[in-house]
Amino acid sequence: MDTDSNRKRQRYLTWDQYFMAVALVSAERSKDPVTQVGACIVNADNRIVGIGYNGMPNGCSDDDMPWGKNSKDILNTKKLYVCHAEMNAIVNKICADIRGCKMYVTLYPCNNCAKIIIQSGIKHVVYFDDKNRHKDEAKASQYMFDKAGITIRKYNSTSTQLNIGTLKSRL
């Protein structure tokens, strides 16, 4: 019997890599010209129960809404309108209850998303990028996560890397 052909493949994505890849691919759906964020909610059985990306609310045309970040008039910026990826993943969940679930998100959650994450019952957050950790909003998020007993950690991939180019060639 040929044992080499009877073994599982050795280089495959870990669950962390897989779910973060889903969040990263989801971020590519965002129309935001500056910041693309994706989120993926996973239950204890490693099943995806919610996906989201940052974008305008349903019914608000992406072509009619402002996407700028800086303006003298805040009503002409995206700040008051964009729904964050975390919010969309929670709102678009496919099950009634996401208590105890884990969220993979491409950017460290802001304070408003932290509140929604906590209120939804999600217990674990894995983030990819922490470029905003120095901001007060992120500090408030960390404080709330600590008080609510939410574990949060930076994504760390030390093994197989996802090669989007390879995936594209399979499409």
N, C-alpha and C positions, 0 to 999 in steps of 0.2 A: 504494500500500500504506500502511495506517495504522500508522505506527511506534510510536505511543504504546500501542496495544492489543497490540503484539507484544513488549513488554518485560517483564522480570521486575518484580515488585513491589519497591519501594525500601525499605519499612519492614517488616522481618522480624527475627525473633530471631537473634542470633549464637549460635554453639555454646555459648559461656559462659552466655548468658542462658537458653538452652533447658535445659541440664543443671542449672543452679542452680534453675531453675523446677521441674524434676522433683524435686530434693531438697526444695525448699520445699513442694511439694504432698505429697510423701511424709511430711514432718513432720506434716502434718495428720491422719495416721492414728494418731499417738501418743495414748495415753490419759492421759499425764502431765499433771496439772493445772497444773504450773508451767513446765516446759521441754519444748518439742516440737522434736525434731531430726530431720532427714532427711539421707540420703546417697545419692549416685548414682555408680557406678563406670562409667567409659567407656574403651573401648580406643582404639588408635591410629587406627582407622577411624571414630571418632565413633559407635560403637555402644554402647548401654547393655548392660552385662554384670552389673550388680548394683544393687539398690535396697534400702534399709533405713530404718527409723525406730526411735526408742527405745521399748522396751516390755518387758514381762515375757517370760521364756523360754516357749517353746512348751510347752503342757501345764499351765502355771500360770495359772489363771483371773485375769483382770484385776480381777474383782470380789472375789477373796479375798486378793489381795496388797496390802501397804501402799504408798500413794502419797505419804505425807508426807515432808517433807524434814528436819524437826527433831523429835527425840524424845529423851528421856533414854536410851531403849533403842534402839540402832542397828538391832536386829532388827525394830523397828517403823517403819523408814524404807525408802524405795525404794533407798537407796544400795547395799545388798548384793545386790539382786535385778535391777535393770533392766539389760537388754542395750542398749548404746548403738547408735546408728544405724550407725556405722562398722562395728562388729562384725557387725551383722545384714546389712549390705550385702555384706560379705566372705563370711560363712557362706552367704548365699542367692544367691551368684553363679551364673550359668548356664553358666560355662565352667570348665575344670579349672585354667587358668593365668591369673592376672591380673597377672603381672609386667609392669612397664612401663606399666600403666594409670594413669589419672588419677581422683582422687576429688573430687567436689563435695560439700561438707558445709555445713550451715547454721550450725554452731557450731564454733569452733576446737577441734580434738581434744584430749582429755585425755591424760595420759601412758599410760594403759592402752590406749587406742585407737591412740596413736602406735606402740606396740610391735606391735600387730596389723597396722597399716598397713605398717610396715617389714617385718615377717616375711612378709607376703603378696606383697611385691615391687612394690607400688604406688610409683610414682616421682614423682608430682605430686599436690599437694593444693591445692584452691581452697576457701576458707572464706568464709562470708557475714558472720558476727558474731564479734567477738573480745572479747566482754564479760568473758571469764574470763582474758584474756592476762596479767593481773597476778598470777594465782595460781601457786603453785609447780608444780602439775600441768602447767599450760600452758608454764611455763618449761622444765620437764623435757622436754616434747614437742618444743619448739623445739631444745633441745640434741641430742636423739636424731635429729631430722630432719636437722639440720646434719651430725652425725657420719655418718649413713647416706646422705647425698647426696640427700635428698628435697627437691624444690623445693616451697615452700609460699608461697602468696600470697593476699592478701585479694581477694575478688571486687569488681570495679569495673565498674559498668555506666554508661556515659555516653551510650548511644544509646537505642534503642527500649526502653521500659519495658513489662513484662508487666502487663496489666490483667486481674486475676482476674475482676472483674465482667463484662468482655466475654466471657471464656471461659465463665463460668457461664451467660450468656444463650444460648450455643450448645449447651449440654447438654440 
